[in-house]
Structure formats: structure tokens, C-alpha cells
Amino acid sequence: MNVIKIFISLLLFVVFVYCKQPKQDSQSNFLIAYALTQSMKTSSIGFQEVKEFGSNPGGLKMYLFTPENLNPQAGVVFVLHGCTESASKIRNSGWEDIAKERNLLIVYPEEPSITFLDDRCFNWFNLNDITKNLGQAQSVYSMLSYVKEKFSVNLEKVFILGLSAGGYFSSVVATIYPEDFKGFASIAAGPTRCYPDGVNNISEITKCSSGYGASLETVSKTSTEWGDFIRNTKPNFSNWPRALLIHGGLDTIVKPSLFYEATKQWENLHGISSPIVTSTSSYIRSTYANKKLETWFLPNLGHAYPLNQCGKVEGYYVESDICATKVIADFFIQ
């Protein structure tokens, strides 16, 4: 039973009891109102599906995690799964623990359909889904509108992230709605808007995503060309979202070369260069003076979401040298 049904049932019960009583003193009225409020509050805590959240042309599902004792001015983090996955799978990333610590709402969009590319892939390559007010991009925006309507939200703490196809699509959404999403993080993904005009040909899609076969061609462009793919969507706009990129050196699904293409793109978009590089045997971390971009390259990581004393190790969520969830939270949510 969803929250609305619970609320209506409780409300009808309270009205019935009230009408049956000839008189109610102020204390009784207070107790009834308090019980109703507490029941409503309890029913909205935790992980649950939101059935109705507004316009949904992309046919996505929405799941929401609300921590107990959520305070006003909460941050909002959208967490997008990879292909073949679901909202329940990417819960393994451990964002709900961070939500409890840092006063966050966690929104899990879910792509439930089977497409020609793969199962449950967010459509980061389809023009109808990477255009403002259309398709899956609009569906995600509707989820944000729903959360802003229902909760007290800090509009400066709205971020989006994803794994693989979810990472590609997160960067697209952040650049379609840069006034609303203050930053994005992609794990095991490549450049943003790799196909600015959309593409539905599998051989073309794999050039900007997959490493299926050692000889497969991947795309390579200049920094300016990559930056223009984003700039052309909003001419004269400059306040682009912050970006955090994480990639593994052993990734055979999204080649590491695409991580470097994405890095070039976001350096160009933000007009930055010459990062401070921290290099160890476990990772190479690049940070920039204006904190608009940060990148992590993990030589021993495959196509996966890295965990370290966080989340749940399962499937694409693997024990590694860093906890990506904490790294992302520290970058975006001070």
C-alpha cells in the first residue's frame, strides 16, 4: 500500500471516530492529529516506489529513499543504475548510509524496458531522450519537480550520478538542466552527448561506449569539439555543472580511452587545465583549483562501481581501493 492510500485510510478512520463522538476535548483532538502525523511520517520513511510523479514520457520508474528524521533543506542525489540492472541493484552503492549522515533524499530512476542495445539501459544515445522536455530526460526532471514539491530541498545541493549507461545519461541530464543539477558524477562512462544528434545504430553506439573486441574503433575528438557538443545545447550559457569522473584501467566494456576523452571535454567546458595530480599504486587523482572537475583513474578496476568499507559487494559493486560513494559525496556535499 502506498503513502497516499495509507493517508486516506487513516484520514477516513479519524473522521469516522470523530463523528461518532459527541464531544472531543482539545487533548483528544491533539492526540488524534499527532497520531495521524506520526503515521504519515513513518509510512514515508525508507525505500519505496513513487507511482505518480508527473509527466513521464520516457516510461521510467521512480524509487525514493527518505531517511528517518530528515531535516529541512535536504540535499537531493539521483542515482542511476547501469544496463541489465535496476534501482534495487544500485542500492548496493551505499548511498542510503550517506543520506542518513548528510541529510539527503536519494532518488533512484529505473529504466524497466528492454531496448535493442541491452536490457534496462538508459537511452543516452537517443535524440528523443536527450532533448529538454522529451523522453527520459523529462521523466527524470519530473522526479525532481516531485521531490521539490513534497519536501524542503536545498536547491544548491541537487546532484546526479550513475554507473555505465547511467553515468552517460547522468551527464546528459545535468547539461540539459544545468540550472537545476549542480553537478554530476559518472562511473565507468565516457564523454557527454557523444552523439549530439542522436544515433540508433549499434555499431556507432559502441564507438563511444564499448570495448567489445580489442580492435573496435572508439571516438576521439579535440577538446573544443567535445566542449561544443555541450555548449551548442545552450548558447551563451556558462554556469555548467561540476563534474566528477571515475574509471577503471581494466574496463573492457567502456574503454579507458573514453575516460580521457571525457576529461578533455570537461576541462574545455570549464576552461581549466593543469590539475594537481596525486598518484599512487591504487589510483591517480586529478583535482582542479576551481573545484569544477575531479577525476579518479583506478588501474586495477574493471567495469564496476568501486567500494571500500561501504555499500554491499555484489555484481558490478566490487571491493576496490576507494569508496566511490564517499568520494562523490565529499566532492559535492561538503
Secondary structure, 3 states (H helix, E strand, C coil): CCHHHHHHHHHHHHHHHHHHCCCCCHHHHHHHHHHHHHHHHHHCCEEEEECCCCCCCCCCEEEEEECCCCCCCEEEEEEECCCCCCHHHHHHHCHHHHHHHHCEEEEEEECCCECCCCECCCCCCCHHHCCCCCHHHHHHHHHHHHHHHHCCEEEEEEEEEEECHHHHHHHHHHHHCCCCCCEEEEECCCCCCCCCCCCCCHHHHHHHCCCCCCCCCCCCCCHHHHHHHHHCCCCCCCCCCEEEEEEECCCCCCCHHHHHHHHHHHHHHHCCCCCEEEECCCCEEEECCCCCEEEEEECCCCCCEEECCCCCCECCEEECCCCHHHHHHHHHCC
